[in-house]
Amino acid sequence: TFASYVITSRNIITGTGTTDTIPVFTSPTTIGDSVMTKVSGGLQIAGGLTITDFLIADGSVRLLGPTSFSANILNVNGTTNLNGNANVSGNGFIEGSLTVEGSGVFDDNVTIEGGSDLNGSLNVQGTSVLTGAVTTNAITVNGASTFNADALFEEKAEFQGAVADSLGNVGAAGQVLSSTVSGVQWVTDEGGSV
């Protein structure tokens, strides 16, 4: 083509690249490797990712860089692995598991249908629904929170509001939560061993 002729005969654009690596202009006339590479079934980014609008992925999302991930909306139908912090200013929906090496901050609602593993804290300003196992240092939710699987707290758990049992009752002063095998129920402490 004419464009190929101009580029090759005039040496207007130079540079080399690596197979399966997305190119980027490293200067106005030179092309080199970017931090993005094509991998089996998707795209791999070896650095931070800032999205000014939203991210929707029908497969897995994996960021290897130690820098932060930022987006207005996060919608992933596969697994999400982030080696840095996750900052989402809007809703977050993850159909698979979520792994964050840093802190996870969601300024709105978050739904995670797989397991969650955060080496930092999870801060949700809206409603959170976590249907898989959750492992994190701290969880802060300013809205309602639903755990449909195990939640492991390696540090203290602080409840600033009422704690409801399996029937939705918040109990009365002096009552204790007692196991019903399939859930828990507020009961009156009879003074026995707990």
C-alpha positions in Angstrom: 0.0 0.0 0.0 1.0 3.6 -0.3 1.3 3.9 3.5 3.6 1.0 3.7 5.8 2.4 0.9 6.0 5.8 2.7 6.9 4.2 6.0 9.5 1.8 4.6 11.1 4.0 1.9 11.3 7.2 3.9 12.1 5.8 7.3 9.4 8.1 8.8 8.5 5.6 11.5 11.1 3.3 13.0 11.4 0.9 15.9 11.0 -2.8 16.7 8.6 -4.8 18.8 7.9 -8.0 20.5 5.5 -10.7 19.2 2.1 -10.4 20.8 3.0 -7.1 22.4 0.7 -4.1 21.7 2.9 -1.3 20.2 3.1 2.2 21.4 4.8 5.3 20.1 7.9 5.9 22.3 8.6 9.1 20.4 6.8 11.0 17.6 8.5 8.7 15.0 9.4 5.5 16.9 7.4 2.5 17.8 8.2 0.2 20.8 6.6 -2.2 23.2 3.8 -1.1 25.5 2.8 -2.8 28.8 0.0 -4.7 27.1 0.5 -8.2 25.7 -1.9 -10.6 24.0 -2.2 -13.8 26.0 -4.3 -16.9 25.5 -7.9 -15.7 25.6 -7.3 -12.1 26.5 -5.0 -9.1 27.2 -2.4 -8.9 30.0 -1.3 -5.5 31.4 1.9 -5.4 33.3 1.3 -2.1 35.0 -1.4 0.2 36.4 -4.6 0.8 34.7 -6.7 4.0 34.9 -10.1 3.9 33.2 -12.0 7.2 32.9 -15.4 5.6 32.4 -16.0 1.8 33.0 -14.5 -1.6 32.5 -16.7 -4.5 31.2 -14.9 -7.8 30.7 -16.6 -11.1 29.6 -13.5 -13.0 30.7 -10.9 -12.6 33.4 -9.0 -9.4 34.4 -5.5 -9.7 35.6 -3.2 -6.8 36.4 0.4 -7.7 37.3 1.8 -4.3 38.1 2.0 -3.0 41.7 0.2 0.2 40.8 -3.4 1.1 41.4 -6.5 0.2 39.3 -9.1 2.9 39.0 -12.4 2.9 37.2 -15.9 4.4 37.5 -17.6 1.0 36.9 -16.1 -2.5 37.2 -18.1 -5.3 35.6 -16.2 -8.6 35.2 -17.8 -11.9 34.3 -14.6 -13.8 35.1 -11.8 -13.8 37.7 -10.2 -10.5 38.8 -6.6 -10.4 40.0 -5.1 -7.0 41.0 -1.6 -6.8 42.4 -2.2 -3.2 43.4 -5.0 -1.2 44.9 -8.5 -1.2 43.4 -10.4 2.0 43.4 -13.9 2.0 41.9 -16.0 5.2 42.1 -19.1 3.4 40.9 -20.7 0.0 41.1 -18.6 -3.1 41.1 -19.9 -6.5 39.9 -17.6 -9.5 39.7 -19.1 -12.9 38.7 -15.9 -14.8 39.6 -13.4 -14.3 42.4 -11.6 -11.1 43.4 -8.0 -11.0 44.5 -6.5 -7.6 45.5 -2.9 -7.4 46.8 -3.7 -3.9 48.2 -6.8 -2.2 49.4 -10.2 -2.4 47.6 -12.3 0.8 47.7 -15.8 0.9 46.1 -17.6 4.2 46.3 -20.9 2.6 45.5 -22.4 -0.9 45.5 -20.3 -4.1 45.1 -21.4 -7.6 44.3 -18.8 -10.5 44.2 -20.1 -13.9 43.4 -16.8 -15.7 43.9 -14.3 -15.7 46.7 -12.6 -12.5 47.8 -9.0 -12.3 49.0 -7.7 -8.9 49.9 -4.3 -8.3 51.6 -5.5 -4.8 52.5 -8.9 -3.6 53.5 -12.3 -3.6 51.7 -14.1 -0.3 51.9 -17.6 -0.2 50.4 -19.7 3.0 50.6 -22.9 1.3 49.3 -24.4 -2.1 49.6 -22.2 -5.2 49.4 -23.2 -8.7 48.5 -20.4 -11.3 48.9 -21.5 -14.8 48.0 -18.1 -16.5 48.2 -15.6 -16.8 51.0 -14.0 -13.6 52.1 -10.5 -13.1 53.5 -9.4 -9.6 54.4 -7.8 -7.5 57.1 -10.7 -5.1 57.5 -14.1 -4.5 55.9 -15.9 -1.2 56.1 -19.4 -1.0 54.6 -21.5 2.1 55.0 -24.5 0.3 53.5 -26.1 -3.1 53.9 -23.7 -6.1 53.7 -24.7 -9.7 52.8 -22.3 -12.6 53.2 -23.6 -15.8 51.6 -20.5 -17.8 52.5 -17.7 -17.9 55.1 -16.1 -14.6 56.2 -12.7 -14.8 58.0 -11.7 -11.8 60.1 -8.1 -12.1 61.3 -8.4 -8.9 63.3 -11.3 -7.5 65.4 -14.9 -7.2 64.0 -16.6 -4.0 65.1 -20.4 -3.5 64.9 -21.6 0.0 65.4 -25.3 -1.0 64.9 -27.5 -3.9 65.9 -26.6 -7.5 65.0 -29.5 -9.6 63.7 -29.9 -13.3 64.0 -31.1 -15.7 61.3 -34.7 -14.6 61.8 -33.9 -10.9 61.5 -34.3 -10.3 65.2 -31.8 -8.0 66.9 -32.3 -9.4 70.4 -32.6 -7.7 73.7 -30.1 -6.6 76.4 -28.5 -9.6 78.1 -29.2 -12.0 75.3 -26.5 -14.0 73.5 -26.3 -15.4 70.0 -26.7 -19.2 70.0 -26.2 -21.6 67.2 -29.2 -23.4 65.8 -27.0 -25.6 63.5 -28.4 -24.0 60.4 -28.0 -20.4 61.7 -28.0 -18.3 64.9 -30.7 -17.0 67.2 -30.7 -14.6 70.1 -31.5 -16.4 73.4 -31.6 -15.4 77.0 -28.4 -16.4 78.8 -29.3 -18.8 81.6 -26.0 -18.3 83.4 -24.4 -21.6 82.1 -21.1 -21.9 80.4 -20.8 -20.2 77.0 
